[in-house]
Amino acid sequence: MDVQLKRGMLDICVLASLLQGDSYGYMIIKDLSPHVEISESTLYPILRRLEEMRAVETYSMEHNGRLRKYYAITPLGQRRIRVFLDEWKSMMDIYAYIEGEMKVR
Amino acid sequence: MRKNEFLNEIRGALRGYPRNEVENSIEFYSEMIEDRVENGMSEEQAVASLGNIDMIIKNIKLDMPLKSVIRETAKERKEERIRENKQMSAGTIILLILGAPLWIPLLIVAMSLFLVFFILLWVFDIVLFVVGIALAASLAGGVIGGVMSFIAGNPGTGIAWIGAGIAALGLAIFLFIAGVGMAKANLGILGSMARGTKRRMLGA
């Protein structure tokens, strides 16, 4: 798949994994791995980028005597998911058209 | 590999890069290992499951500011040359000096082309904003003209004045939206250029 496309897709996947509640790095990977291939070294830059664009917020909480960084989705992040879904809706309409034309032929 | 070894290797490879960025990534990977250990893995297993350490280091570097990537890569290459005793030979140096009338102008041309590209990228966007501001400002002119026409007893002309001002403001809003869109597109272009440069420098 196109690299740029995949990057954008993973961003949205990570955001989606935060919709049901705040999460932390290891949990995000565990939640996503049945659906997309994602490793720590790809997740880290994504989380950083999402934080930079204020699509997520972070806070640290103590867990077993150490600090764990939690990520929470912001309204901006939720809007990015909606924009993604809208864009893909129109993509899928185009897909259906192309597929239909192929069948007629 | 143990956790501390792993983290120290990353830290060592990233010496010279912005410290807080490095510590952020160290914290991230440290937490990842600890969470895996808590989940029943041994420390070695947890470290191994993170994948190839060179890939991890490369990925962290790709996310560093372009400036630091260029600086550190240049430093690494230089150290490599010194280590392998690959100093420039006398012949190369003489060739460089003799070739100066050729490569210096070429370098200047390349730099100018880049500068022109950068200016062209932004000039249209700036025009959009400047015209937008001028149009938005003409709303004030329209209102003043309108009020004066009312005072002078020409309500028809007054309404026309104010209407023209509001129309100008509407046009200005369109230009602002276009300007913001274009600025975003420009930043996207520059961002992917920076990413491409880093990728090439790091050989990723």
Interface residues (C-beta under 8 A of the other chain):
Chain A: Q4 Y24 G25 Y26 M27 S39 E40 S41 T42 Y44 P45 L47 R48 N64 R66 R68 K69
Chain B: N24 S25 E27 F28 Y29 E31 M32 E34 D35 R36 E38 N39 L50 G51 M55 I56 N59 I60 L62 D63 S192
